[in-house]
């Protein structure tokens, strides 16, 4: 008789796709500082590309 496999031990999961791996990499605590820096840089670029950036100019 063949040995039976245990059901509770190791369940196999399908490998994650590119989006799942990317999400895991972005939300990883090891990458928090890099993700935060990129987000702040993106917000700064978005702000400076609007007309609100003129508030930073000194009056002539």
PyMOL commands that set and color helices and strands:
alter all, ss='L'
color gray80, all
select helices_A, chain A and resi 18-26+29-48+51-56
alter helices_A, ss='H'
color red, helices_A
deselect
rebuild
show_as cartoon
